[in-house]
Amino acid sequence: MWFHFADVGDEARLGNVMKLTGNFYIGAAIELIAEGMTMGERAGLSRETLLEYYSYMFPGGDAHGTRCAVPHPHAVFTAIPTQVAC
């Protein structure tokens, strides 16, 4: 695993601000990928094809994301998920 530490100064609050900026970045990336997958699926691309393509665009991910994105063959989906499986 790769970690990077940045010196943000002597004020502890700046460490919190740095972490929040990273959280915003990650949240935005998740939203953009979800929108792209939705657009691709509605146009007729399979989820598996999209995931394969995204794995080349964003290398270094783990299998957890793939397990969450590929539905179980017996899964039933509703418009609003009632339980998060991942």
N, C-alpha and C positions, 0 to 999 in steps of 0.2 A: 504494500500500500504506500502511496506517495502523499507526503504531508509537506506543507510549506508554512512557515511562520513568518509573519510580517511584523515589524516593529512599528506600532501605531503611536508611540509616545508614552508618557508617564500617566496619562489619565485613563483610569480603568474603563470609563464609559466609552472611550473610543474603540476598545475591543468589542464591546457590545454592538456598536454602530457598524463595525467591520463585518461582524457575523450576520447582522440583519441585511446588509447589502448583498452578501452572498446568498442568503435565503431568498431575497427578492429575485436574484438572478436565476436561481434554480427553479423557483416557482414559475417564472416567466417561460423558461425553457420547457418545462413540463406542459404548460398550457399550449405553447406553439406546436409541440410534437403531437399532442392530443388533437388539436385542430387539423393538422396535416393528415393524421391517420383517419379522422372522420371524413375529411374531404376525399381522400383516396378510396376509402371503403364505399362511400356513396357513389363514387364514379365507377365502381366495379372492381377495384384492386383488392386482392385478399389481404387480410391482416398479416399473414405469414410473409407474403411478398414485401409488404411495407416494412416489417420488422427486419427482414434481411437487408433491405436497402438502407435503413437507418443504422444498422450495425456497422455498415461500411462508412457512413457519414460521421458517426460518433463512436469511434473505436474505444475499447477499454471498459465497456459496461460489463456487468455481471449477469448471471442467469436469472437473478431475481426479477428484473424488469421483464424479461421474456416470459417467465412463468405467470406474471400478473397480466400481461397483455394478451396472451393466447388463452382463449376460454377453454374450460374443460368441456369435453364432448357432451356431457349431460347437464351442463349449466343452463339455467333459465335466467334471462336478463330482462329487467324492466326499465322503463324510462328513467327512473330515479333509483339508484342502488340503495338497498335497505341495509346492506352489510358489506364491509370492506374485507375481502379475503386475504389481502396481502399485507 
